[in-house]
């Protein structure tokens, strides 16, 4: 068993529009990403975040090998 207890890894941080496009590509590869929008959470619960105006995307570690090339291609395509 792995010593690392984290089961997900962050693969992208950016605007919600760009994140949604990347999520679509990941889902086409049968990867179910996790989106974390702390700005929306802050609005709902009255707290701020250092990630204002940004959405973070996480995937399971066992999906990273498939997800990373998709992320790399997407970032190259959008010029990031």
C-alpha positions in Angstrom: 0.0 0.0 0.0 1.2 3.5 -0.8 2.5 5.8 1.9 0.9 8.8 0.3 -2.7 9.1 1.6 -3.8 11.7 -1.0 -6.1 10.1 -3.5 -6.4 13.0 -5.9 -4.0 15.4 -7.6 -4.6 18.9 -8.9 -4.1 19.1 -12.7 -5.4 22.6 -13.5 -6.2 25.9 -12.0 -7.8 28.6 -14.2 -11.0 30.3 -15.2 -14.3 28.5 -15.0 -14.8 28.7 -18.8 -11.4 27.1 -19.5 -11.9 24.5 -16.8 -15.3 23.5 -18.2 -13.7 22.9 -21.6 -11.0 20.8 -20.1 -13.6 18.8 -18.0 -15.4 18.0 -21.3 -12.2 16.5 -22.8 -11.4 14.5 -19.6 -15.0 13.1 -19.6 -14.6 12.0 -23.2 -11.7 9.9 -22.0 -14.0 8.4 -19.2 -12.2 10.4 -16.5 -14.5 12.0 -13.9 -12.7 15.1 -12.7 -13.5 16.9 -9.5 -14.0 20.7 -9.7 -13.4 23.0 -6.8 -14.7 26.5 -7.1 -13.7 28.3 -3.9 -15.2 31.6 -5.1 -18.6 30.1 -5.4 -18.1 28.4 -2.0 -17.1 31.7 -0.5 -20.2 33.3 -1.8 -22.4 30.6 -0.3 -20.6 30.4 3.0 -19.2 33.9 3.4 -15.4 33.3 3.2 -12.7 34.2 0.8 -10.0 32.3 -0.9 -6.6 32.8 -2.5 -8.1 31.2 -5.6 -10.7 33.9 -6.3 -12.0 33.7 -9.9 -10.3 30.4 -10.4 -11.5 26.8 -10.5 -9.3 23.9 -9.7 -9.6 20.5 -11.3 -8.5 17.3 -9.6 -8.4 13.8 -10.8 -7.8 10.5 -9.0 -4.1 9.5 -8.9 -4.9 6.3 -10.7 -6.3 8.3 -13.7 -3.3 10.8 -13.9 -1.4 8.8 -16.5 -4.4 9.1 -18.9 -5.4 12.7 -17.8 -2.0 14.4 -18.0 -1.5 14.1 -21.8 -5.0 15.5 -22.3 -4.2 18.4 -20.0 -0.9 19.0 -21.7 -2.5 19.1 -25.2 -5.2 21.4 -24.0 -2.8 23.9 -22.4 -0.7 23.9 -25.6 -3.8 24.5 -27.7 -4.9 27.5 -25.6 -1.4 28.9 -25.3 -0.9 28.4 -21.5 
